[in-house]
Amino acid sequence: MGELVAGHEKINLGHLEGHSSKLLLPRVVGGEVVDKTRAHVEWVIKTSEPLEVSIVARCARAGTHRTNVVLS
């Protein structure tokens, strides 16, 4: 069994601009590139044995994407 040490089990990322916005050049703010077509999410999971974790991303308009990751 694993334990979620950091991050939230469910996260609302809000609206992402999508592929059509790639035609626009990314904006640079304070030396960092801002790309509103992507979002970054991070979790820290503590486990003492291999564990398979399912990650699901859902959007009413774009659909659902699922992937499994094995932690060791």
Sequence and secondary structure as in RCSB ss.txt:
>XXXX:A:sequence
MGELVAGHEKINLGHLEGHSSKLLLPRVVGGEVVDKTRAHVEWVIKTSEPLEVSIVARCARAGTHRTNVVLS
>XXXX:A:secstr
 EEEEES SS        GGGGGS  EEETTEEE TT      EEEESS EEEEEEEEETTTEEEEEEEEE 
